Amino acid sequence: MEQYPGGDEIWNVSCDSLIHPSCLLYTYPLEGGAGYVEYSDTVVTFTRPDSNLIYPTYARHNDDSTKRNYIDLQVNTELGGHPVGNVMLHFRKPTLINSGGHTHGGTRPMARYMLEQQQHPGSYDTLETFDHPTDANGIMRFRFLASEFGGSEFTTVALKSDTTISDTLSFFTRVPGLRLLPAGTHYIKEGGTCDHHGPGGEGACGTPDTDHYGDSLLVKYIPIIADSLAAIYPELTLHVNDLSLPYGGRFDLKGRWGVPPGTSHVEHRIGINADLPVRFMSADTAKENNLQRIINKVTLQRPLDERLVYDRALKKKVRAPHPHFHIYSRDPAK
């Protein structure tokens, strides 16, 4: 209820009627004399989606099923419990809640909004923030697009004229099912910097361990490979470097958000691969070959749907100063 002075009297007015001037907040003039009108009791709300989980954007990997990197959303404007149309809204730039294992500075790429083009259905404009009215039925639809980086964010929509009237939704951008590789008897976890904490980080940067997350198969078979190596060479302890970050997503090796190109672990996004350094073998070719045989043997002993892929070509490519084997728990193209 609003009190509106008129002459010598004061009336109690309900803004449900949409007719009293005390209810009016702002009119946005448009060409042709039309305008978008907002009222003081207008309520703006998101229609809550069935899930707030989104897969990180990963070119040529996303799909519209289990790896979908967007959510279609709807915002509603009401007055007195009834839809009210043509209300101008402001969508703020998404805000970070959880970094997903990134502990460095710089300008982090955030999730973005996608608006379907009226003249070209199926085509979208991509925006960081925008203003847009609801339709005549008090509805505004758009798409929320995940960034390449895992983490959690929230987005806020507010009335253009009164940003205190708003609603917020949070989202988790993550690869589902990743788990931390536990400490082991026959392997050592290394890696980690002050950009992405891990056991190899100095001082406070050594914890928590954020760069050894993998899918269930990778976490299951790394200890088996380590135990097999120890059975042949009791004096050796397998070294395990980077897997993926806790939520998956792009792993920017040098803490630059992947800029310039080449500063990212391109493959270390979805928890299916690990780096196994071989420098602890002191360039002993026989030991390196035996480690390769162990990986192949473990692969052949697994059921077909649990085959561990060993990337021989990449091993030849990745040499000094950090020679290592590169293993996958499954085909990265699937």
C-alpha positions as CSV (number, residue, x, y, z in Angstrom):
1,M,0.0,0.0,0.0
2,E,1.2,3.5,-0.8
3,Q,-0.1,6.8,0.7
4,Y,-0.7,9.4,-2.0
5,P,-1.5,13.0,-1.0
6,G,-4.3,14.6,-3.1
7,G,-5.8,18.0,-2.1
8,D,-6.6,18.1,1.6
9,E,-7.0,14.3,1.9
10,I,-4.7,11.2,1.9
11,W,-5.9,7.9,0.4
12,N,-4.4,4.5,1.0
13,V,-3.8,3.2,-2.5
14,S,-3.1,-0.4,-3.7
15,C,-0.5,-0.7,-6.4
16,D,-2.2,-3.9,-7.6
17,S,-4.4,-1.6,-9.7
18,L,-1.5,-0.2,-11.8
19,I,-3.4,3.0,-12.1
20,H,-2.3,5.3,-9.2
21,P,0.6,7.7,-9.9
22,S,2.1,6.9,-6.4
23,C,3.0,3.5,-7.7
24,L,5.0,4.7,-10.7
25,L,8.8,4.5,-10.3
26,Y,10.0,5.3,-13.8
27,T,8.9,5.5,-17.5
28,Y,11.5,4.7,-20.1
29,P,10.7,6.7,-23.3
30,L,11.1,5.0,-26.6
31,E,10.7,6.1,-30.2
32,G,7.1,6.4,-31.3
33,G,5.9,7.4,-27.8
34,A,5.8,4.0,-26.3
35,G,7.6,3.3,-23.0
36,Y,8.5,0.7,-20.4
37,V,6.9,1.4,-17.0
38,E,8.0,0.1,-13.6
39,Y,6.0,0.3,-10.3
40,S,7.2,0.4,-6.8
41,D,5.7,-3.0,-5.8
42,T,7.0,-4.8,-8.8
43,V,8.7,-8.2,-8.0
44,V,11.4,-9.7,-10.2
45,T,12.2,-13.4,-9.8
46,F,14.1,-16.2,-11.6
47,T,12.2,-19.3,-12.4
48,R,14.5,-21.8,-10.7
49,P,16.0,-24.4,-13.1
50,D,15.9,-28.1,-12.3
51,S,19.7,-28.1,-11.8
52,N,22.3,-25.3,-11.3
53,L,25.2,-27.5,-12.5
54,I,26.9,-26.5,-15.8
55,Y,29.7,-28.2,-17.7
56,P,32.7,-25.9,-18.4
57,T,32.9,-24.6,-22.0
58,Y,35.3,-26.8,-23.9
59,A,35.4,-26.4,-27.7
60,R,34.4,-29.6,-29.7
61,H,33.7,-31.4,-26.4
62,N,30.5,-29.9,-25.2
63,D,27.1,-31.4,-26.2
64,D,23.5,-30.8,-25.3
65,S,23.3,-33.8,-22.9
66,T,25.8,-34.6,-20.1
67,K,28.3,-31.9,-21.2
68,R,26.0,-29.0,-21.7
69,N,27.8,-25.7,-21.1
70,Y,24.6,-23.5,-20.8
71,I,21.3,-23.2,-19.0
72,D,18.2,-21.6,-20.4
73,L,16.7,-19.3,-17.9
74,Q,13.5,-17.2,-17.4
75,V,12.9,-14.1,-15.4
76,N,9.4,-13.0,-14.4
77,T,8.0,-9.6,-13.3
78,E,4.8,-9.5,-11.2
79,L,2.7,-6.9,-9.4
80,G,0.4,-8.1,-6.6
81,G,0.9,-11.7,-7.6
82,H,-0.1,-11.1,-11.3
83,P,2.3,-10.8,-14.3
84,V,3.1,-7.3,-15.4
85,G,4.8,-6.8,-18.7
86,N,7.2,-4.3,-20.4
87,V,9.4,-3.9,-17.3
88,M,13.0,-2.9,-18.0
89,L,15.5,-5.2,-16.3
90,H,19.3,-4.9,-15.7
91,F,21.4,-8.1,-15.7
92,R,24.7,-7.6,-13.7
93,K,27.9,-9.2,-14.7
94,P,28.2,-12.7,-13.0
95,T,30.2,-12.6,-9.7
96,L,32.6,-15.3,-8.5
97,I,31.8,-17.4,-5.4
98,N,34.4,-20.2,-5.6
99,S,37.5,-20.1,-7.8
100,G,37.7,-23.8,-8.5
101,G,41.3,-24.1,-7.5
102,H,42.6,-20.9,-9.1
103,T,44.5,-18.8,-6.5
104,H,46.1,-16.2,-8.8
105,G,45.1,-12.7,-9.9
106,G,44.4,-11.3,-13.3
107,T,41.2,-10.8,-15.1
108,R,39.3,-14.1,-14.9
109,P,36.9,-14.8,-17.8
110,M,33.4,-15.2,-16.3
111,A,30.2,-16.7,-17.5
112,R,28.2,-14.7,-20.0
113,Y,24.7,-14.1,-21.2
114,M,23.3,-15.1,-24.6
115,L,20.3,-13.4,-26.2
116,E,18.6,-14.8,-29.2
117,Q,18.5,-12.4,-32.1
118,Q,15.0,-11.5,-33.1
119,Q,15.8,-11.3,-36.7
120,H,17.9,-14.5,-36.8
121,P,16.3,-17.2,-34.6
122,G,18.9,-19.7,-33.4
123,S,21.7,-17.1,-33.5
124,Y,22.8,-15.4,-30.3
125,D,24.5,-12.3,-29.1
126,T,27.0,-12.9,-26.2
127,L,27.1,-10.3,-23.5
128,E,28.7,-9.7,-20.1
129,T,25.9,-7.5,-18.9
130,F,22.8,-6.0,-20.5
131,D,19.4,-4.3,-20.0
132,H,16.3,-5.8,-21.5
133,P,12.5,-5.6,-20.9
134,T,10.1,-8.4,-20.1
135,D,7.5,-9.1,-22.8
136,A,3.8,-8.3,-22.5
137,N,3.4,-11.3,-20.2
138,G,6.1,-10.3,-17.8
139,I,8.6,-12.9,-19.1
140,M,12.2,-12.5,-20.3
141,R,14.2,-15.5,-21.5
142,F,17.9,-15.8,-22.0
143,R,20.8,-18.3,-21.9
144,F,23.5,-18.5,-19.3
145,L,26.8,-19.6,-20.8
146,A,29.6,-21.2,-18.7
147,S,33.2,-20.0,-19.0
148,E,36.1,-22.4,-19.7
149,F,37.0,-22.4,-16.0
150,G,35.5,-24.4,-13.2
151,G,34.1,-22.7,-10.1
152,S,30.9,-21.3,-8.9
153,E,29.3,-17.9,-9.7
154,F,26.1,-16.1,-9.2
155,T,24.1,-13.8,-11.4
156,T,21.7,-11.1,-10.4
157,V,18.8,-9.4,-12.2
158,A,17.3,-6.2,-10.9
159,L,14.8,-3.5,-11.9
160,K,16.6,-1.0,-14.1
161,S,15.1,1.9,-12.0
162,D,15.6,0.3,-8.6
163,T,18.4,-2.1,-8.3
164,T,17.4,-3.0,-4.7
165,I,14.5,-5.0,-6.2
166,S,16.4,-8.0,-7.5
167,D,16.8,-11.8,-7.5
168,T,20.0,-13.9,-7.6
169,L,20.9,-17.4,-8.8
170,S,24.1,-19.4,-8.2
171,F,25.7,-21.9,-10.5
172,F,28.4,-24.5,-10.3
173,T,30.6,-24.9,-13.4
174,R,32.1,-28.2,-13.0
175,V,33.0,-31.6,-14.5
176,P,30.9,-34.1,-12.4
177,G,32.5,-37.0,-10.6
178,L,36.0,-35.7,-10.0
179,R,37.7,-36.9,-6.9
180,L,41.0,-36.2,-5.2
181,L,43.8,-38.7,-5.7
182,P,44.6,-39.8,-2.2
183,A,48.2,-40.2,-0.8
184,G,49.7,-43.5,-1.6
185,T,52.4,-45.9,-0.4
186,H,54.3,-46.3,-3.7
187,Y,53.7,-42.9,-5.3
188,I,54.3,-39.3,-4.5
189,K,52.1,-36.4,-5.6
190,E,54.0,-33.5,-6.9
191,G,53.2,-30.3,-8.7
192,G,51.4,-27.3,-7.3
193,T,52.3,-23.6,-7.2
194,C,50.9,-20.4,-5.7
195,D,48.7,-20.1,-8.8
196,H,47.2,-23.6,-8.1
197,H,48.0,-25.1,-4.8
198,G,49.4,-28.6,-4.5
199,P,52.1,-30.7,-2.7
200,G,54.9,-29.1,-4.7
201,G,53.9,-25.6,-3.7
202,E,56.1,-23.6,-1.3
203,G,54.9,-22.8,2.2
204,A,51.2,-22.1,2.3
205,C,50.9,-22.8,-1.4
206,G,51.4,-26.5,-0.7
207,T,47.8,-26.9,0.7
208,P,45.2,-27.7,-0.1
209,D,45.9,-30.1,-2.9
210,T,43.9,-28.7,-5.8
211,D,45.7,-30.2,-8.9
212,H,45.3,-33.9,-8.4
213,Y,41.6,-34.5,-9.2
214,G,40.5,-37.1,-11.6
215,D,37.7,-39.4,-12.6
216,S,37.1,-42.6,-10.8
217,L,39.1,-44.8,-13.3
218,L,42.2,-42.5,-13.2
219,V,42.2,-42.4,-9.4
220,K,41.7,-46.1,-9.3
221,Y,44.5,-47.2,-11.6
222,I,47.3,-44.8,-10.7
223,P,48.0,-46.7,-7.4
224,I,47.9,-50.0,-9.4
225,I,50.6,-48.7,-11.7
226,A,52.7,-47.5,-8.8
227,D,52.4,-50.8,-6.9
228,S,53.4,-52.7,-10.1
229,L,56.5,-50.5,-10.5
230,A,57.5,-50.9,-6.9
231,A,57.3,-54.7,-7.3
232,I,60.0,-54.5,-9.9
233,Y,62.0,-51.6,-8.4
234,P,61.5,-51.4,-4.7
235,E,63.8,-48.4,-4.5
236,L,61.6,-46.4,-6.9
237,T,58.5,-44.3,-6.0
238,L,56.3,-43.3,-8.9
239,H,55.9,-39.5,-9.2
240,V,52.4,-38.2,-10.2
241,N,52.2,-34.6,-11.3
242,D,49.1,-32.7,-12.5
243,L,45.7,-34.3,-13.1
244,S,42.9,-31.7,-13.1
245,L,41.6,-29.0,-10.7
246,P,38.7,-29.7,-8.3
247,Y,35.9,-28.5,-10.6
248,G,37.7,-29.3,-13.8
249,G,37.8,-26.7,-16.5
250,R,40.8,-25.0,-18.1
251,F,44.0,-25.4,-16.1
252,D,46.1,-22.3,-16.9
253,L,49.5,-23.6,-16.2
254,K,51.2,-20.2,-15.6
255,G,48.3,-18.5,-13.9
256,R,47.4,-16.2,-16.8
257,W,43.9,-17.5,-17.6
258,G,45.3,-19.1,-20.7
259,V,46.6,-15.8,-22.2
260,P,48.8,-15.8,-24.2
261,P,48.0,-19.1,-26.0
262,G,50.2,-22.0,-24.9
263,T,50.1,-21.3,-21.2
264,S,47.3,-23.8,-20.5
265,H,47.2,-27.5,-19.8
266,V,44.9,-28.1,-22.8
267,E,44.3,-31.7,-21.9
268,H,44.0,-31.3,-18.1
269,R,40.4,-30.1,-18.1
270,I,38.1,-33.1,-17.4
271,G,40.0,-35.3,-15.0
272,I,40.9,-38.1,-17.5
273,N,44.6,-37.7,-17.7
274,A,47.7,-37.5,-15.6
275,D,51.4,-36.6,-16.0
276,L,53.9,-39.2,-14.7
277,P,57.4,-37.6,-14.6
278,V,60.3,-39.9,-15.3
279,R,63.2,-37.7,-14.1
280,F,63.4,-39.8,-10.9
281,M,64.6,-42.7,-13.1
282,S,67.8,-40.7,-13.8
283,A,67.3,-41.1,-17.6
284,D,67.5,-44.9,-17.2
285,T,65.9,-46.1,-20.5
286,A,65.4,-49.6,-19.2
287,K,63.4,-48.4,-16.2
288,E,61.4,-46.0,-18.5
289,N,60.6,-48.9,-20.8
290,N,59.5,-51.1,-17.9
291,L,57.1,-48.3,-16.7
292,Q,55.7,-48.2,-20.2
293,R,55.2,-52.0,-20.1
294,I,53.5,-51.8,-16.8
295,I,51.0,-49.2,-18.1
296,N,50.3,-51.3,-21.1
297,K,49.9,-54.4,-18.9
298,V,47.5,-52.7,-16.6
299,T,45.6,-51.5,-19.7
300,L,45.3,-55.1,-21.1
301,Q,44.1,-56.5,-17.8
302,R,41.2,-54.1,-17.6
303,P,37.7,-54.7,-19.0
304,L,37.2,-53.0,-22.4
305,D,35.1,-50.2,-20.8
306,E,37.9,-49.4,-18.3
307,R,40.9,-49.4,-20.6
308,L,43.6,-46.9,-19.6
309,V,45.0,-45.2,-22.8
310,Y,48.7,-44.6,-22.9
311,D,49.7,-41.7,-25.3
312,R,53.0,-42.9,-26.8
313,A,53.3,-40.1,-29.3
314,L,52.9,-37.4,-26.6
315,K,55.6,-39.1,-24.5
316,K,58.1,-38.6,-27.4
317,K,57.0,-35.0,-27.7
318,V,57.2,-34.1,-24.0
319,R,60.9,-34.2,-23.2
320,A,63.4,-31.9,-21.5
321,P,63.1,-30.1,-19.2
322,H,60.2,-32.1,-17.9
323,P,60.1,-35.5,-19.5
324,H,57.0,-37.5,-18.6
325,F,54.5,-40.1,-19.6
326,H,51.0,-39.0,-20.3
327,I,48.1,-41.3,-19.5
328,Y,44.4,-41.1,-20.1
329,S,41.6,-43.1,-18.3
330,R,39.6,-42.9,-21.5
331,D,39.5,-41.5,-25.0
332,P,39.3,-37.7,-24.6
333,A,37.2,-37.5,-27.7
334,K,34.3,-39.3,-26.0
